[in-house]
Every structure is written in structure tokens, then in C-alpha cells.
Amino acid sequence: MKILDRYILKTFLVPFIATFLIVLFVLVMQVLWQTFENIAGKGISLPFILKFLYYSTLIITPQALPIGVLLSSIMALGTLGENYEFAAAKSAGISLQRLVRPLVFLTMLLSGINFLFLNNVYPYAVLKQKNLYLNIKKKQPALALVPGSFNSDLPGFQIKFDEKFDEEGKDGKEVSLLKKVLIYDLTAGKGNQKVITAESGKIISEEGSRYMTFILYDGYYYQEHVKSAKTVLQRKKMAASNATFKEYEFNIDISSVTGDDDLNKTDHTKNFMMLSLNQLGDTIPDLKASYDEALLLKSKNLYATAVARDLYKYPDSLKAENINIDVLENFDLQSKINVLNSATTKIERTLSSIKNNQTSIKFKRKNLNFFDTEYYNRISFSLSCLILFFIGAPLGSIIRKGGFGLPMILAIAIYVTYFFSNTFGKNLAEESSITSFLGSWASAFIMIPIGIILTRRATKDKGIFNLDAITQPIINFFKKIFTTKEA
């Protein structure tokens, strides 16, 4: 390796290692703040918390690597330009392409490492982290209850509340304070016949106990006592009881969801993020076949419902003469009414069938899109190091500024654009608005032309924007006008 190559690599690697570790630390701290409140002080030992953060670090590494490459390439090339080392190299007959050649090979190596992480380490880390977090929730079921939506993790209950605050109780018991509580009690197996609302409440749970205690304050209780009623009149006569209360306490049996105490147990393995590229490739055809089979089955049901098999073409010799083109005009009044009623019934039945099956079909399609998008995204995102390098390197040589000032601002702006375009494309693909391939490669299609333009301008030693090309014609125009007036 030549001295110049070693110098260029050193100039790049020093800021790369620093920026990569800083970005990784910041992203891990973000995950820590999001989950620390739900994990800390819940009877979970420190080794398991550290293990959770370790898996989070492995998951975040493929995201931190492209940011490190982008920022360090801007800083390294900017420092070379700021110290006039580019000018010295050009005066010695060394082009920009020759200067960055070792960095290109290094970035290709980093892209390969990123792909290996995404294909092997990332699925393993997601598998371990998700199962560890779910096992922690089983150990402390109160963790599974989240504010703002209905929670069905506790058997026989649908629970919703606006806010939750966790605190340490007496004798090692965990206490969660709730605000604006709504509970549907479904334990009787007769549907939603028991409703409890309260202004506030608290959950008391203890490790190892099979019961979770709810204490509600300032609420309302309503319960229907008749199993069912077929008519509106009977439903109005149904016996029911209701009451307001200052304090209401009841226990929920959670033994069926707490399970054993093994936090390392792995039960959930079917998530699309937990599979490697080969596993995704093997799973997607099965999901597509299942989806196509569901569509075929629904279409056959609609075909049978519409009695479409009875609609076939008659030979001309069997056609009756003097048939009106308007089909209904060939029937008498009563027959017309019967035909229209029959058509209306079939249409309503068909629409009802479509409406009932719409949710399940959408779920199958979206689930397929998740796997399909993840497959293409593994490949496209692994090339993000190379794509962002060809944006950061020419940008650094153009602005000729090193350090953490302007390069940091530019790197953040570029990566935010890349990340949001990638997320936006994936969301569109998951909703079937665009294909999975296009959604996963949307950010690459946006950033690659920018990289080509910046590379061409840096090679020709031009600025980011050629303002003279815009302002000079305007200046020349006004010069001609004033020159003509003076003459």
C-alpha cells in the first residue's frame, strides 16, 4: 500500500471510528430512554437489562454505520480541502478519483459488512430482544398494558386508560397508577355485558402471584343480566344493574399469561425482521400462495352467490323472436318486481360478503407486503454506505470544511432525507400503494442521482450551485440597457 493511500485511509478512519461510536451511543441511549421506564425497578436483574441493551446495539449498528460513513467522508475530504492538500495533490498530477480510490474500496467493504449484519446479526438480535421483552412482560404483566388503546393481554378483559404512572409499592409490590379507566369484563363469555368506568385507579401486582389487583376510584358500573334477546322489545326489557362507586376493587387471574420464569425462552420466531434473506425468500412464496388461494376462494364464493354459471350463451336457433333489448321489458309487472328484488338481494349479499372479507384480505396482503418489503430493503439498505459515501465525499471536497460544524449539519440533513424517503417508501409499499421493490429502493433512486451530480461537480472543481450561470446573464442584460441609454 502506498504512503498516499495509507494517509487518506488514516484521515478517513479516525473521524469514522469517532463518529460511528458517537452515533451508536446516541441511538442506544434513545432506545434506553424509551424502554428504561418499563424495565427498571420491575424485579429484572441488571444482567438481563444489559443483555437487552446489547441486542439493541446490534440492531442499531446497521443504521449507525451509514451515518458514520457519511459524516466522516464529509469531514475527511473537507479537512483535506481546508488544508490545501487537494491543491498540492492536483499540482502533483494526482486527480480526485485517485485520492478517494482507497476510500471507495473501504466503503465497499463496509457495505459488505453492513449486509452481513443485516442478514445474520440483525435477525438474531431482533429475535432475542423481542422474546426477552415479551418474557419480561410475562414476568410483570402490568408492563404489557399501554395507555391510549385497548389492551387484551389479560384474559377475559378489554382495558383502556389515558395515562399510566409506575411506582414502587410496599413489600416489593409493583403499583401502576391509572387515569380515565374503561374496562369491558368479558369473563362470563356472553359478550360485552359488563362495563366499568373510573376517573382513576391503580394496579397492584407482585412477582410470583397469580392475581393482579385493580382498585378503581370515582367510577360507574353497568351490567346486563339477561343472556340474549331476539327482538328490540325484549332487549328493552332486559334486566340490568348500574351504580356509582367511590372505590371498587377486584382481582384478575393472570396465571395463564405469566408462564414460567425463564426470560431466555424463545417462543416468537415468525416475525419478518427475525428472518435472514434466504428465510425470507423461502417464506414469501408460501405467503403469496396463501394470499392467492384466499382471493381465489372468495372469488369462487362470489361467483356461486351471483349464480353466474347460469349465464351462458344460447345458440341463435334457440333465441325467441321479438325480444326487447331492454331485458326487463320482456316481463310483466310482477315478474319485473321479482327480478329486481332478487337482484337487490344478491347485490346486498355480495356487498356484505365483500365487506366481511375485506379486513382479512387486507391483513393477508399487508402481512405479505411486510415480508416482501423487508426482503428488498435488506439489499437496498446494505448499499447505503456506498451511496452516502458518494454524496459525502464530493460534498466535503466542495465545501472544504473539516471538523464537526458544517459537516455535521450537512450529514444530518442528508441522512434525514435518506431515512425519511426510505421510511416513506416502505410505508407506501406496505399499504400496497406502490410495489415492494420500488418502496424499498425509493431512497436509493432519490440519492443516487444527487451523488452522481455532486461527484461530477467535484471532479470538475465546481461549486454545489453555479450561481454565475444564473446571475451573469441578468447582469449582462442590465449592462446593455444602461450602456444603450448613455449612448
BAMI-563801 format. One record per residue: residue in three letters; z, y, x of N, C-alpha, C in turn. Coordinates in steps of 0.001 Angstrom, whole numbers, plus 500000, padded with zeros to 6 digits. Each point is the difference from the previous one (the first is absolute). Layout:
# residues N
AlaZYXZYXZYX;...
This chain:
# residues 487
Met500000498802500846500000501198499154500000501248500881;Lys499136500928499682499888501206500800501193500931499776;Ile500201500898500988501126500936499922499881500879498762;Leu498776500432499681499791500859498831500401499288498717;Asp499615498710499878500348499232498793501512499855499866;Arg500671499725501131501458499869499957500655501311499592;Tyr499457501099500492500567501310499663499818500311498516;Ile498806499724499467499724500250498582500893499126499123;Leu500149498721500369500849499099499223501455500445500032;Lys500459500446501166501380500482500111500211501244499144;Thr499007500887500004500083501220499202500084499684498514;Phe499378498902499585500009499606498596501240499176499650;Leu500366499046500846501058499051499665501377500649499922;Val500274500986500875501324500636499986500284500663498655;Pro499111500873499491500271500569498658499872498966498887;Phe499153498959500203499836498991498958501297499238499772;Ile500624499541501061501252499258499856501070500871499351;Ala500072501264500435501010500914499446499745500269498521;Thr498763500342499651499686500330498603500110498771499103;Phe499575498834500499500081498780499204501452499672499660;Leu500882500097500983501412499700499758500637501030499071;Ile499623501268500157500555501045499131499559499792498555;Val498693499757499816499471499782498644500622498760499377;Leu500118498924500794500600498769499498501451500223499588;Phe500731500759500805501395500294499689500116500806498707;Val499137501002499840500052500843498802499689499170498749;Leu498982499145500068499626499199498843501074498964499651;Val500620499414501027501082499042499740501201500710499386;Met500290501218500475501108500763499416499728500340498538;Gln498739500237499690499650500276498601500297498780499128;Val499625498814500474500303498770499271501504499796499902;Leu500699500320501098501454499828500016500660500863498936;Trp499583501269499889500614500887499013499690499555498582;Gln498832499391499802499622499552498658500793498781499553;Thr500398499147500947500656498741499647501478499947500380;Phe500449500932500835501366499918500513501027500096498870;Glu499713500853499019500947500191498897500200498716499208;Asn498931499183499903500082498766499233500539498822500797;Ile500047500124501335500416498875500837501385500207500579;Ala500244501208500521501265500253500696501172499912499038;Gly501097499399500462501217499908499211499942499017498867;Lys499023499068500028499858499026498914500442498609500434;Gly500807499919501051500445498702500472498972499290500849;Ile498945500731500407498963499428500844500370500265501455;Ser499960498974500834500419500142501387498987500809500799;Leu500469500570501113499151500830500857498799499239500552;Pro500138498731500413498814499281500500498857499927498991;Phe500340499846498708498939499931498998499358501372499774;Ile500783501068500109499434501343499898499061500270501173;Leu500421499601501201499149500164501183498738499153499879;Lys500150498816499430498829499144499799499034500642499008;Phe500533500630498965499161500706499028499226501130500673;Leu500671500764500859499338501088500721498987499462501012;Tyr500296498854500581499064499382500950498693499645499287;Tyr500101499387498826498796499676499241499271501275499569;Ser500754501046499661499377501278499631499229500578501178;Thr500550499870501199499318500497501199498677499273500215;Leu500003498688499815498764499231500152498962500404498956;Ile500448500302498776499075500403498939499391501361500288;Ile500799500900500569499559501382500219499154500144501263;Thr500138499083500955499281500116501279498495500208499836;Pro499283499249499134498558500258499843499682501397499480;Gln500953500660499318499773501374499549500278501004501117;Ala501007499702500824500369500934501072498989499979501137;Leu499344498864500220499063499873501120498830500977499900;Pro499304500120498860498902500977499907500477501443500168;Ile501191500329499487500509501367500171500248500278501476;Gly500566499021500715500228500174501432498711500188500762;Val498968499222499669498698500139500668499403501370499728;Leu500043500441498745499429501298499633500702501144500731;Leu501313500015499929500752501099500595499881500003501520;Ser500110498835500626499933499950501463498603500319500513;Ser498955499639499256498637500338500436499778501507499952;Ile500511500663498956499880501466499936500791500634501142;Met501213499512500247500849500570501044499416499757501394;Ala499547498767500259499485499666501329498744500788500330;Leu499031499977499083498748500731500244500219501497499965;Gly500922500455499160500325501429499964500641500461501293;Thr500875499172500579500642500353501278498973500062501122;Leu499052499040500022498948500030501023499149501258499891;Gly499712500401498756499223501232499820500794501238500337;Glu501284500005499624500850501159500268500208500219501494;Asn500045498938500787500200500092501454498680500094500761;Tyr498914500217499287498664500161500592499555498761500767;Glu500542498852499657499580498765500666498650499532499468;Phe499680500350498761498664499717499490498943500775500786;Ala500287501264500259499052500831500743499791499454501404;Ala501094499545500638499884499436501346499178498718499984;Ala500221499162498945499260498746499905498513500260499761;Lys499692500967499128498596500316499734499312500573501235;Ser500724500810500759499415500549501222499731498903501026;Ala500741498870499885499776498872500897498965499022499437;Gly499402500367498878498955499167499410500514498876499124;Ile501257500086499535500590498965499148499967500493498552;Ser499355499272499128499860500410498601501249499646499204;Leu500069500553498798501118499714499117500015498526499608;Gln498813499415499791499935498590499638500598499124501095;Arg499735500361501258500547499211501110501515500173500099;Leu500493501191499684501444500240500077500771499160498980;Val499471499925498786500747499326498931499663498515499904;Arg499112499505500862499611498592499918501192499044500088;Pro500931500172500956501161499086500019500863500109498740;Leu500058501212499415500788500169498782499348499293498818;Val498655499941499996499301499288498934500343498518500043;Phe499960499419501209500335498578500135501462499749499626;Leu500887500921500390501412499855499657500198500075498488;Thr499291500918499346500128500142498544499445498776499275;Met498929499424500531499476498763499419501039498879500116;Leu500700499956501133501070499020500170501130500242499005;Leu500367501277499794501052500331499037499577499655498574;Ser498716500169499692499502499607498673500116498499499805;Gly499711499233501064500166498554499921501455499608499789;Ile500902500687500723501432499737499823500430500351498581;Asn499468501108499486500328500412498633499530498957498988;Phe498814499427500250499493498950499103500889498764500042;Leu500435499598501199500882498849500129501324500250499274;Phe500497501227500096501228500356499284499801499892498497;Leu498892500576499516499737499999498560499755498590499474;Asn499396499145500814499623498673499538501106498967500155;Asn500889500185500969501011498986500284501434500503499831;Val500332501091500690501378500487499990500343500674498682;Tyr499099500846499496500249500750498761500288499084498808;Pro499181498960499709500331499107498866501346499298500183;Tyr500289499578501235501281499333500266501165500948499734;Ala499883501251500469501086500972499816500198500345498531;Val498887500170499251500108500290498559500662498831499276;Leu499600498780500338500592498814499391501507499965500217;Lys500427500203501241501420499933500328500778501159499375;Gln499432501218500059500718501166499488500158499940498490;Lys498915499661499286500061499940498537501007498955499533;Asn499955498830500608500929498941499601501436500342500367;Leu500188500650501155501348500406500390500550501014499004;Tyr499168500954499593500446501030499058500286499392498627;Leu499156499053499554500233499345498710501256499138500035;Asn500253499358501132501219499194500131501245500876500016;Ile499890501195500605501114500946499979500271500459498571;Lys498927500197499220500167500387498605500678498897499201;Lys499689498752500327500668498888499319501478499949500377;Lys500278500355501251501389500003500444500769501111499304;Gln499344501131499761500586501133499283499039500388498877;Pro500077499373498832499015500234498929499907501451499550;Ala501062500792500211499935501412499594498915500749500767;Leu499642499483501194498949500646500788498655499917499300;Ala499804498949499196498711499799499341499757500993498869;Leu501044500667499548499864500947498903499596501364500545;Val498845500480499561499493501284500487499935500984498840;Pro500272501282500245499984500988498919498580500355499569;Gly499889500460498747498741500534499508499083499013499324;Ser500316498707500020499142499004499368500852498850499487;Phe499415499190499107500734498868499451500134498907501062;Asn501221499472500141500293498929500950500230498710499238;Ser499246498956500359500127498707499330500479498908500950;Asp500594500407501144500464499013500978501209499226499500;Leu500821500610499162501160499309499459499585499228498757;Pro500278498701499931499500499163498893500553500443498651;Gly499067500170499034500415500319498634500210501467499732;Phe499693500878500961500240501436499804498825500816500532;Gln499722501082499300499086501038500474500833501261500163;Ile500097500505501215500922501097500305499223501160500617;Lys500282501195499485499370501212500531501053501094500124;Phe499919500777501075500905501137500195499280501032500848;Asp500455501240499916499325501099500694500421500115501463;Glu501290499809500295500489500168501369501021498915500320;Lys500104499680501307500983499022500451500618500479501318;Phe501322499925500095500725500382501201500924498843500399;Asp499843499507501217500805498882500475501207500509500780;Glu501123499303499829501210500354500734500838498746500224;Glu500927500088500943500876498867500321501173499976499033;Gly500228498858499345501108499859499064501229499385500646;Lys500975499713499188501236499413500500499808498497500230;Asp500776499460500941500007498565500302498611499487500382;Gly499213500836500682498681499568500462498942499928498917;Lys500284500473498786499028499970498915499012501161500139;Glu498745499710499616498963501019500031499894500655498624;Val499935501329499991499937500760498752498751500871500020;Ser499215499937498932498820500853499839500185500850498763;Leu499938501321500169500148500931498879498630500286499394;Leu499927499981498668498735500171499295500062501210499074;Lys498836500604499757499873501098499037498873499696499025;Lys500218500347498722499016499812498929499525498542499951;Val500843499127499479499754498562500024499409499533498669;Leu499003499124500079499402499364498828499906498500500293;Ile500593499166499128500035498555500219499501499280498751;Tyr499033499089500184499563499091498942500594498620500298;Asp500836499514499102500629498693500155499134498942499320;Leu499384499130500796499095498974499483500582498600500137;Thr501289499904500262500623498700500274499981499067498798;Ala499933500536498781500004499148498805498664499291499795;Gly498977500436500719498694499380499872499296500308498702;Lys500380501097499351499411500374498707499240501320500089;Gly499618500373501196499287501256500163500945501157500240;Asn499454501200499829500763501216500284500811500406498771;Gln501173499363499819500839500283498836501318500657500384;Lys500223500222501280501259500605500431499693501056501059;Val500386501241499691499698501134500884501293500764500281;Ile500194500340501280501174500764500412499518501201500808;Thr500465501182499638499721501203500781501328500641500396;Ala499990500680501149501228500643500482499631501169500895;Glu500871501005499989499781501167500856500208499653501471;Ser500942499104500282500281499604501376500597498605500004;Gly500146499447501176500576498675500116500126499616501455;Lys500474498792500231500106499505501369499877498487500006;Ile499519499489501139499860498571500216500993499597501080;Ile500767498975499738500957499480500974499595498576500349;Ser499745499766501274499613498662500445500778499638501248;Glu500177498717500189500750499497501146499231498832500600;Glu499914499976501328499270498942500670500621498640499676;Gly499139499056499620500464498663499666500322499809498537;Ser500123501088499232500321499893498588498746499706499185;Arg500143499214498941498863499667499149499810501004498872;Tyr500865501021499939499913500995498926499834501412500576;Met499273500809499248499870501429500277500566500744498797;Thr500897500937500240500682500708498923499362501362499763;Phe499658500271498730499497501312499586501090500711499208;Ile500279501242500365500917500850499241499240501259499615;Leu499799500208498700499221501125499501500911501004499316;Tyr499615501288500071500816501076499438499151500877499082;Asp500628500439498888499388500954499057498622499522499560;Gly500000498910499238498715499431499622499900499601498551;Tyr498909499285499692499671499586498634499553498548500051;Tyr500421499234498988499745498566499945499318499679498670;Tyr498888499235500043499301499615498770499573498535500121;Gln500236499219498925499625498587500020499591499545498615;Glu498879499279499915499538499388498762500508498567499961;His500409499546498823500640498698499890499143498957499302;Val498921500384499330499121499046499337498900499615500976;Lys499689498733500069499071499494501003498611500615499857;Ser499439499939498806498647500532499804499775500300498525;Ala498955500743499720499641500316498616498490500127499919;Lys499420499443498925498550499973499906499432501256499352;Thr500724500617499085499486501158499287500766501253500394;Val499395501149499669500637501291500294501286500148499212;Leu499994499547498754501189500107499146501163499192500581;Gln499700498803500484501048499173500600500540500623501286;Arg499070500608500767500447500628501248500931501178499728;Lys499751500716498880500877501123499653501382499531499593;Lys500074498768499470501281499469499558500745499231501095;Met499418499941501189500626499245501081501361500584500353;Ala500994499117500148501344500449500370500008500432501455;Ala500647501106500286500087500528501366501326500726500158;Ser500404500116501223501237500737500298499724500991501109;Asn500715501122499966499864501006501044501320500739500136;Ala500210500536501183501256500709500257499841500841501256;Thr500812501031500076500085500784501234501254499552500755;Phe500002500183501296501150499576500791500250500975501145;Lys501236500048500415500400500764501183499864499151501263;Glu500337498713499862499888499081501130499659498616499476;Tyr499030499365500647499557498676499584499787499150501253;Glu500618498828500046499943499155501195499496498606499621;Phe499096499462500828499510498632499798499547499437501341;Asn499916498674500083499617499298501224498634499347499838;Ile499257499918501095498706499331500030500070498873501020;Asp499616498812499578499992498842500892498773500093500915;Ile500237500133501307498907500165500967499873498784500910;Ser500627498889499625499979498817500862498591499448500189;Ser499120500212499012498646499453500097499116500781500957;Val500389501238500360499169500808500889500610500183501380;Thr501284499737500159500615500211501301499604498932500998;Gly499866498745499563499552498943500887500972499751501126;Asp499459499492501133500858499700501138500138501229500888;Asp500756499856501085500295501119500890499085500039501221;Asp498931499209499997499113499972501153499037501178499943;Leu500263501021500843499136501190499995498672499746500695;Asn499887498908500738498762499692500712499048499140499168;Lys500408499681498774499174499141499151498690500695499649;Thr498899499248500043498672500549499733499437499333498755;Asp500024500726498892499490499474498732498669500634499605;His499785501258500402498816500752499563498983500043501139;Thr498887499322499802498980499901501060498594500319499498;Lys499852500413498747498667500166499410499507501443499996;Asn500770500926500543499568501393500016498799500167500923;Phe499047500850499598498773500160500792500271500562501392;Met501086500764500174500325500551501311500619498962500931;Met500363498834499458500637498956500799499007498987500554;Leu498714500209499768498978499040500408499158500539501148;Ser499568499112500865499108500381501088498582500148499457;Leu499087500413500866498620500218499573499360498695499517;Asn500244498914500719499445498704499592500596499546498667;Gln501303500211499826500643499611498743499490500832498835;Leu499770501305500243499418500844498962498599499524499644;Gly499224499637501033498645499508499766499975498705499204;Asp501024499160500160500078498752499232500524500232498583;Thr500837501023499822500618500249498694499071500743499055;Ile499222500945500525499153500855499155499005499200499163;Pro499279498996500558499084499225499138500693499317498834;Asp501214499486500217500737499364498901500357501018498915;Leu500412501211500431500329501047499026498763500445499231;Lys498868500100500700498755500378499330499571498940499005;Ala500151498731500387499636498918499081500901500009498765;Ser501290500261500208500934500077498874499667501172499087;Tyr499655501142500592499642501187499211498712499766499207;Asp498994499423500667498734499716499312500197498982498876;Glu500852499016500246500283499003498976500693500619498787;Ala500922500958500271500682500684498894499008500820499179;Leu499096500720500680498978500777499290499080499096499188;Leu499612498864500593499113499070499290500684499444498759;Leu501274499662500137500754499464498859500116501038498885;Lys500297501254500360500121501055498986498655500258499330;Ser498921499971500783498671500241499411499605498872499052;Lys500368498761500360499707498886499101500787500125498695;Asn501248500459500121500809500196498789499387501059499095;Leu499531501110500606499352501055499214498709499490499366;Tyr499271499201500774498740499432499493500257499106498794;Ala501078499195500102500332499103498889500514500783498799;Thr500783501065500265500547500805498913498902500716499220;Ala498987500474500722498901500728499355498995499074499332;Val500191498690500133499073498996499462498571500317500438;Ala499849500393501245498693500408500517499050498817500124;Arg500544498764500080499119498825500129499168499773498741;Asp500426500603498875499223499849498764498810500954499939;Leu499959500936500966498898500972500015498901499472500923;Tyr498999499380499436498894499465500805498690500384499319;Lys498935499858500762498699500458499529499329498935499122;Tyr499521500435498831499280499099499099498509500023500349;Pro499320498872499835498525500022500146499375500855498897;Asp498857500569500288499333500878499026499694499270498691;Ser499759498699500077499635499259498791501158499865499024;Leu501227500194500503501172499879499132500485501337499465;Lys499418501094500456500446501320499565499535500277498573;Ala500917500552499213499652500366498623499179501280499997;Glu499158500109498983499167501189499896500780501134499343;Asn499510501225500220500561501208499391501478500214500354;Ile500320499759501263501371500256500463500102501445500463;Asn501022500708499502500223501396500374500543500069501429;Ile499499500991500748500463500161501383501488500299500029;Asp500473500784499039501431500256499862500644498740499413;Val500739499271500823500486498667499623500834500039498726;Leu500879500991499859500887500055498839499243500149498691;Glu498829500588500044499241500217498772499449498713499421;Asn500116498897500728499535498709499496501069499273499176;Phe501181500643499843501098499389499251500339500854498787;Asp500628499331499024500496500761498861501291500711500409;Leu500563500787499070501151500838500319501203499184500471;Gln500336498937499279501166499190500369499814499336501360;Ser498753499550500244499709499371501296500108501020501132;Lys499566501229499726500129501064501005501467500218500363;Ile500838500047498948501440500216500232500581498859500825;Asn499590498771499665500506498829500735499564500033501468;Val498731500380500220499481500070501381500752501050500799;Leu500190501178499408500684501085500706501465499652500263;Asn500663499398499010501394499598500212500119498955501101;Ser499065499045499991500016498962501031499753500611501387;Ala499060500945500090499706500651501285501196500812500484;Thr500640500727499073501173500797500376501130499113500514;Thr500221498884499316501061499072500426499730499448501393;Lys498738499604500238499653499439501314500126501056501097;Ile499617501246499700500105501068500995501457500287500331;Glu500831500073498944501421500245500235500645498875500795;Arg499600498764499678500551498860500730499550500041501468;Thr498751500368500220499479500083501366500687501110500791;Leu500168501177499387500672501109500675501443499654500318;Ser500656499323499069501384499589500239500087499014501164;Ser499036499073500056499981499028501096499778500694501341;Ile499074500958500015499724500747501235501223500791500431;Lys500654500647499035501182500802500318501136499134500534;Asn500192498812499404501074499116500444499738499427501379;Asn498731499782500332499658499398501290499759501037501091;Gln499943501270499605499665501048500958501026500088501133;Thr501278499922499663501048500134501012499943498872501016;Ser499865498762499511499972498854500919498771500020500895;Ile498850500414499443498779500064500813500120501093501058;Lys500544501158499608500193501077500967500955499580501117;Phe501046499263499627500951499532501011499323499059500992;Lys499185499068499492499289499077500884499025500741500904;Arg499298500988499449499038500758500788500696500830501073;Lys501119500631499633500725500822500967500613499134501093;Asn500511498848499627500560499084500997498916499550500972;Leu498824499714499498498865499642500862499623501165500902;Asn500011501218499455499669501181500800500993500214501134;Phe501295499714499754501006500121501048499645499129501206;Phe499657498752499739499660499076501082498686500404500674;Asp499026500375499186498680500367500530500095501258500870;Thr500723500998499510500150501248500752500772499778501291;Glu501046499180499945500791499718501207499147499303501053;Tyr499104499137499575499128499281500938499138500989500799;Tyr499327500915499310499148500965500689500818501047500753;Asn501164500339499472500821501023500636500546499526501342;Arg500284498689500132500475499470501279498980500272501109;Ile498739499870499669498941500209500990499786501485500258;Ser499899500786498923499705501431500162501142500731500690;Phe501241499680499629501133500720500585500221499617501453;Ser499600498798500404500138499612501404499084500825500896;Leu498922500557499437499086500858500768500436501457499991;Ser501121500306499346500438501396499909500310500591501371;Cys500492499180500937500275500505501357498724500524500636;Leu498924499230499889498723500385500611499402501212499297;Ile500071500018498673499437501117499233500731501302500323;Leu501337499954499981500778501212500250499917500444501449;Phe499756499057500930499814500405501403498751500858500150;Phe498914499599499339498753500756500115500044501304499206;Ile501101500244499309500249501325499429500936500783500902;Gly501064499345500473500998500687500819499506500378501375;Ala499251499104500659499540500274501364499055501201500074;Pro498922500040499205499136501197500050500711501254499513;Leu500910499849499030500737501159499510500886500580501101;Gly500644499125500780500833500474501106499186500688501069;Ser498803499467500300499156500633501025499435501331499528;Ile499905500191498683499479501263499462501083501070499968;Ile501206499651499476501049501016499868500678500295501337;Arg500009499021500922500552500184501360501442500501499965;Lys500798499328499188501419500305499914500799498695500059;Gly500961499932500922500849498828500104501342500239499335;Gly500963499104500252501334500154499442500079499544498560;Phe501128500334499351500272499554498637499748501077498951;Gly499448501123500372499810501093499049498809499785499094;Leu498874500619500371498774499896499209499522498562499842;Pro500049499147501061499580498605499800500784499280498907;Met501297500250499909500813499362498967499543500415498605;Ile499727501292499813499544500496498695498668499377499619;Leu499065499980500962498681499425499730500099498504499710;Ala500822499296500774500138498553499807500571499687498627;Ile500999500764499580500602499769498677498974500255498898;Ala499253501092500128498996500330498982498924498918499917;Ile499540499518501146498946498976500024500519498688499423;Tyr501195499593500426500510498716499529500350500045498514;Val500513501130499525500287500116498565498707499850499205;Thr498919500623500484498696499849499339499554498546500003;Tyr500150499347501153499600498593500115500848499113499100;Phe501305500204500030500919499145499249499802500168498490;Phe499880501253499538499861500226498560498638499546499490;Ser498957500167500797498697499486499570500019498475499937;Asn500726499361500927500132498553499965500796499550498769;Thr501111500688499730500822499664498839499249500261498698;Phe499296501133499939499241500349498798498902498979499735;Gly499307499594501065498945499001499842500553498658499534;Lys501138499583500562500621498738499592500441500051498541;Asn500568501130499574500435500136498609498824499910499037;Leu498888500641500363498805499918499153499481498569499924;Ala500031499313501145499529498613500027500913499091499188;Glu501305500227500075500943499171499254499855500196498499;Glu499522501185499579499775500263498574498574499683499579;Ser499215499379500900498614499590499732499061501182499789;Ser500399501186500460499112501160499884498869499925501018;Ile500281499440501188498991499756501018500215498600500556;Thr499065499534500819500140498662500565501120499971501040;Ser500537498828500251501072499852500982499525500366501403;Phe498768499653500321499449500327501316499926501508500194;Leu499460500702499004499870501451500103501364500675500035;Gly500943499526499197501332500594499993500720499835501319;Ser499854498836500633500679499752501268499356500753501158;Trp498716500219499927499283500684501087499749501483499712;Ala500575500523498909499753501403499625500431500959501111;Ser501196499781500551500491500889501062499116499917501234;Ala499512498791500322499116499860501162498678500728499764;Phe499458499906498778498745500683499691500148501525500084;Ile501214500496499759500244501440500088500205500441501449;Met500768499217500769500405500423501338498948499717501075;Ile499203498948499837499002499672501025498978501128500193;Pro499410500589498942499090501134500221500677501187500697;Ile501276500247499665500726501085500677500135499692501487;Gly500313498747500328500108499608501397498683500146500741;Ile498897499631499345498674500131500640499678501461500268;Ile500258500861499008499713501432500161500838500596501132;Leu501297499709500020500874500539501047499603499476501377;Thr499628498721500078499588499431501285498731500666500512;Arg499044500241499126498756500669500404500267501423500478;Arg500872500714499289500292501385500383500780500048501306;Ala500922499042500194500758499970501252499093499648501169;Thr499038499103499794499071499611501063499126501176500417;Lys499611500823499016499157501168500289500820501238500343;Asp501353499806500136500899501090500376499932501159499004;Lys500025499664498717499997501000498941501357500002499307;Gly500284501076499253501241500083499253499938499174498730;Ile501114500010499278500043499246498750499012500582499000;Phe500017501323499877499061500687499121499234501019500824;Asn498694500040499808499164500980500685499904501243499127;Leu500994500901500164500038501199499159498845500944500303;Asp499510499971501260498897500899500357498750499707499177;Ala499797498734499666498819499649499207500052500632498613;Ile501201500333499533500146500633498690500044501515500114;Thr500766500496500975500216501453500093498852500731500689;Gln499326499360500980498970500712500757498828500448499137;Pro499459499179499089498913500504499137500435501196499160;Ile501248500006499539500485501133499203500066501261500859;Ile500509499865501235500091501150500918498611500529500324;Asn499059499099500268498629500431500311499359500701498813;Phe500303499547498783499422500614498806500459501460499861;Phe501327500215500180500518501369499874499524500881501158;Lys499824499411501171499479500776501135498597500510499710;Lys499192499141499393498621500424499671500000501124498973;Ile500927499902499002500053501038498967500376501346500598;Phe501077500019500828500446501265500582499006500550501012;Thr499314499098500722498990500449500952498822500657499277;Thr499623499479498878498885500548499209500377501380499443;Lys501246500174499542500429501285499457500024501059501073;Glu500463499655501189500055500979501083498612500427500445;Ala499035499055499964498646500333500387499360500927498968;
